[in-house]
Amino acid sequence: MKETERIQFKRQFVNDLNKEVIAFANTNGGEIFIGIEDNGAVAGLSDPEAVELQCVNHISSTVKPDISMFVKYERILLEKKEVLKITVNKGSMSPYYLSSKGIRPEGVYVRLGTASVPATETAILSMIKETTGDSFEETRSLNQKLTFVQAEQEFFAAGLPFAEAQKRSLGLICRDGCYTNLGLLLSDQCEHKIKFAVFEGTEKEVFKDRHEFSGSLFRQLDDLMKMLDHYNKLSSPRIEKIKRTDIRDYPAEAIREAVLNAFIHRDYGLYGYTLVSVFDDRIEIVSLGGLMRGVEMSDIMLGISYLRNKRLAEIFYRLHFIEAYGTGISKIKKAYTKCKKAPVFECSANAFKVTLPKMTAAPLPAGQTDRETLVLDLIRQRGEIGRSDAEKILNVSTPTATRILTGMAQKGLIKRIGSARNTRYTL
């Protein structure tokens, strides 16, 4: 007998036996013989029953998820000597890992030739996707050492229980007892962050203030809303008869809905920051994740809701952060019905941007659309642009960009220079 990719020898019980079991379960299964030397010589065991019990207890207490249904123990005779044979089948809940290390390369092992070696992070992610599918929320978190101090406070404030049973029903813990990525998002160890910046003027040139928010999504939401409230100043009061009405620079309802939309619809499978920028004339909120497949921008504007993070939205609904699904954009638009400028919603392949204009911002010139304003702003920055530049800034097709530019030229807003492929547009 020789050691192979699916056969491993151990002279006696050793503590790293769990690594061999994990490697076989994560790869294609295999057999471990305890009582055989590395060179294949049968040494035997003086008390195989005690060794079997030691192996069972060691593996069950140090390997996660529960692997017992994929492991079989047999005491067999080889050359008239008793040997313990452990048969490990490929598990259905990989990656299996050392409970003391977690789902990290130092805790996950795979079989490579006759050795059990740490898995790469890419291999770990591949195993997770293979066993749990594409849903980010339901996929097991790579970090299993999570705490929920902030989440517990939020549920307590809402009068809702937050014990293990609730964590399971809400989707924070999956069926094998591991924390999911949804659990990671709501935990104090959440890896996704927000960058907040205040700029002087209307361009991203001079910083007046900047912050980075981390921790549980609940903590980030609270910190961000407090900061936005601080910069949402009171403008000149309006007095009707004897009643004074204080007007803020931005509708509080619009800010709240735009922020909640960024939290709920963000693609947390993409690594990067949610960006919140405050200028003298507007607030911009950019979150990762474009429109989901099959959804058009026109669908979103009509109030149709396609939830990328369904379970997260359900939790926000239970906590009364949101009142109903798919009403965010309509509420933002409604908050600006009496404003001189309307909010702007833009989408690219991997990001969604909401621009909230200051309530006291100057109105658009008569007959000028938001798209035309974007084109004019780009020309002011660059001096001149081409059709492809307009396509990118407006996120529209070639025919639509051509139609918009032609219309602007006919209105006298811009001037066309050159022809065919060399066509440029300037003020």
N, C-alpha and C positions, 0 to 999 in steps of 0.2 A: 504494500500500500504506500502511496505517496501523497503528499499534500498537493492539492490542485486549487483551481478557482472555487470549487465547491466542496472541498474537503480540508478540514483543519485538525491538527493533532495538538493535544495538551497532555503533558505527563501527569499533571494533577490540577486540582482546582486553582485558578488564579483570578485576581480581581478584575483583570481586563477581559475576562470571558464575555462580559456584556458588550464590549466593542465588536467582538466577532459575531455575536448574535445580531446586533444592529446592522452590521455590514451585510450579512446574508439576507436579512429581512428587507433591506433597502435595495438589494441587487436582484439576484435570481435564486435565492435560497441556497441551502447547503447543509453539510453535516459536520458536527464537531465530535471528535472522539476523545474522551478524557480517560487516560490510562495508557496512552501510546506516545512514545518518544517522537521528537521531531523527525528522526530518520526512518520512522515507520516501525521500529521495534516495539512489540507489545510488552508493556511493563505490568499492566493490570492494576486493580485497586483493591486494597485490603478491606475497605468498607464502602462498597459502591452505593448502598442505600443512603448512607450519611452524606456522601458527595452529591447524590441526586437532590436531596433535600436542600443542601447548601446552594446548589445551582439554581433551583427553583426560587428560593427566597431572594437570592442575589439579583437575578434577572427581573423578577417581578417588582422589586423595590427600586431598581436603578434605571429601568428603561421605560420610556414613554413614547407614544401612547401604549395602552395595554397590549402586550404582544403574546399573551398566554395562549390564545387560540391558534397561533401559528407555530408554536414550539411543542415538540413531542420528545419525551425522555424514555429511553429504553436501556435496560441492563442486559448486555449480551456477552457471550463467551467467544473469545478469540484465542486460539492456541491454549485452550483450557484455562484461560484467565478472564476474570470479569472486567468488563470495560463499560463505561457509560457512553451511550450514543445519543447525541442531541440533534434532532432533525429540525431545521429551521426553514419554513416555507416563506416565499416572498409575501410580505404583508400587503394589506389593502389600504393601510392608512399611513404610508410613508410620507415624509421622512420620520423614521424612528430615531430616537436620540437619547443621550444620557440626561437624565432628569437634572443632574447637578450642573450641566453645561448649557442646556437649552438648544433651540434650533439654530445652531451656529456651526461653522466648520469644525470647531473643537469638540462638538457634541454629536455630530452626525458622521457616520462612517459608511463606506461602500467597499465592495470587494474589487480589488485590482490585482489580477494574477493570483498569487498565493498569499497576498497581504491584505489586511484590512486597513484602509487609509482614510483620513478626514476628507469629507466631500467638499467640493468647491461651492461657493455661494450660488453660482449659476446652476449647479446640479441640484442643490437644495430647492431653489425656486422652481425648477423643472418638476421635481417630485411633488411639490405642493400643488402646482397647477394640474398635474396628472391625476391626483387623488381628490382634489376639491373643486376643480373646474376654474372658470375664468372670473367668477364673482369675487371682487376684491374684498368685500365685506365678510364673506363666508370663509375666505382662505385663512389658514392658521397663521398667526403672527410669528415672525422670527424671534421676537422678544416675548418670553413667557413669564418674566418677572415683572408683573404689572401691579400697580396700586391704583385705587380709585377714590382718593380723598375728595377731589373736586366733584366727581360724579355723585358720590354719596350725598354731598351737601345739596346738589341740585335736586335730586330725587326726594330728599327729606323736605326741602322747601316746598316741593309740589305735593307733599303728602303721599308719596308713592314709596313702596318697599323697594329695596335694592340688595336683596340677599342673593345667594348663588342660584336659587331657583329662578329668580327674575333675570339674572345675567344669562342663563341658558335660554329662557323663553324669548328674550330680546335679541339673542344672537351674539352675545359677547363671548360665550363659551360654546364650542361646537360639541358634537356628540361624543367625541373621544376625550372630552375633558380639557382640551387645550383652548387657550384664548385665541379668538379670531382677530383679524385686522380691524373689525369694528370695535372690539374690545380695546385694541391698541389706540384707536382714534380717541376714545373716551377716557383712556387712562392718563395718569399723570406723566407717563413716559412717551406720549405721542411725539412722533418724529417730524411731523409736518408743522411748518411755522408760517407766520405772517410778518411781512416787512411793511412798516408804516413810515411814511415820510411826509413832511410839510415843506413845500418849496416856495421860494420868493418869486413873485410874479406868476407868469403863466407857462413857464418852460422848466424842464428838469435840469436846471443849471446850478442854482444856489440853494443849499439845504438850510432850512430854519430850525427843523427838528426832525428826529428820526428815532424809531423804536423797533424792537423785534419781539414778537409775542410767541411764546412757546407753552408747552404743557398740554393738558387736556383741551379738547375743542371747546369745552365749557369755559375753561379759564381764558382761552384766547378770545372767545366771543365776548366775554365780560370785559376784558382789558381793552379790546378794540372799540367796543361801544362807548366806554368811558372816555377814551381818547378822542373819538369823533365828536362826542357831545361837548368836550372841552373846546374843540375848534369850530363847533357850529355856533357862532356868535349871534347875539341878538342885534338885529339891525334897527333902523329907525322905527319907533312904534307907530302904529296906525290908530288914529282916534276917530271913532264913529260916534257922533253926538257926544255923550259923556263917557263912553266906554273905551278904554285903552286896550289895544291888542298888540302884544309883543310878537314880532315876526323874526324868526331865525333865518340865517343865511340859506339853510337847506331844510326841506320838510323832514322832520324826524322819522315819519313813517316810511318815506322813500329810502332813507339811509338804512333803517332797520331791515327792510325787505331786500335791498340790494346786498347787504352783508349776509343775511340768512341764505339767500340764493347762492352766494359764493361758497358758503360752507356746505350746503346740502348737495349742490350739483357739481362740486369740484371732482376731478378725476384724481383720487388719491393714489392711484397706481403710477402716476407721473411724479418724479421727484423735482421739487422746486418750491418757490415761495408763492403764497397769495400776496399780491401787491396792492396796497391802498395808498393813494397819493392825494394830497390836498394842495390845491393851487389857489391863487387869488380869486379865480372865477369858476372853479369846478372841483369836484371830487371824482377820482377815477378808481374803480375797483376791478382788478384783473385776477381771474382765477384760472387755474389749469384745467384743461378739458374742453374741447369743442363740442359741437352738437353730436348727439348719439346717432348711430347709423339709421338712416331712414327718416330723420327729422329735419325739417327745413326751418329757416329763421322765421318764415311767415307763420309756421305752426306755433312757434314759441310766442310770437306777438299776439296770436289769437288766444293765448292762455292754455294751450295744450301742454300737459305736463308729462314728461318722460323721465322717470326717476333713475338716475345712475346709482344712487345710494339709497335704496328703498328702506332698509332697516334704520339707517340714520335719520331719514325723514320721519319715519314712524315714531322714533324716540323723541325727536323735536316736537312732534305733534302731541304726544302724550304729556310732555312738559309744558305745553301751551306756548311754545316759542312761535309756532305757526298755527294758523287757524284752519287752513285747508290747502290742498295741493294745487299747484298751478295758478295761484292768484298773485304771486309776487310781482310780476311785471305789470299786470293791470293795476295793482295798487300804486306802484311807482308812477305810472303814467297819470293816474287819477290825482296823485298828490301835486302834480305840476299843471293841472288844468287851468289855473289862473296865473301861471308864470309866463314870463316873456319868452323863455326858451324851454324846449322840451328835452327830456333825458334822451341819451343816445345809447343804443345797444349794438355792439359789434361782436362778431365771432370769426375766429380763424380755425384752422384745423385742430389746434391744440389749446386754445384759450378763449375765454369769454370775457368781454369788457363792458362795464356799465359806467357811463359818464353822467354824473348828476350836476347840472349847471347851478350856479348860485342864483338864488331867487331874484336878486337885484341885478343880475347880469343884463347887459344890453341886448335887445332883441335882434334877431336876424334882419337884415335888410329885406324890404318887401319882396316877396316872391323867391327868396333864396332858401334852398333846402339845406338840411343837415349834411347831406352828401356833398353838396356844392361847397359848403363851409370847410369840410375836411380837405377837399381838393385845393381850395384857395390857401388854406393854412400850409399845406405841403409845398405849394409853389412859392409862398413867402419864405419858407425855410431854405429851399433849394435853388430858387431863381427860375427854374423851368423843370418840367417833368414830361415823361412820355406816357403813352396809354397803359403800359404795363405797370407803371407806378400807381396809376389811378386804380387799376384792378386790385393791387395789393392793399392799398389803404382803405378801399371800399369793400373788399372781399366780394367782388362781383365778377361775372363772366366778361369776356372780351367784347361781345356785342353791347352789353349793358354799359360798360365803361365808355365805349365809343359814343353811345347815345348821350350819356351824361356830358361828356366833354364837348360834343357837337352842340348840345343845347346851351351850355355855358358860353360857348363862342358866339352863338346867335344872340344871346342876351347881352353880349359885350362885357362879360365878367372876365374872360380870358381871351388870349390871342393865339391863333395857330401859326406855327412857324414850320416851314419845310413841307415835305410831302412823302407819301408812302411810308417806308420803314424809318425815314428820318424825321417824321413828324414829331414836333415838340410843342408844348403849351407853356405860355408865360402870362403874366398879368398884362 
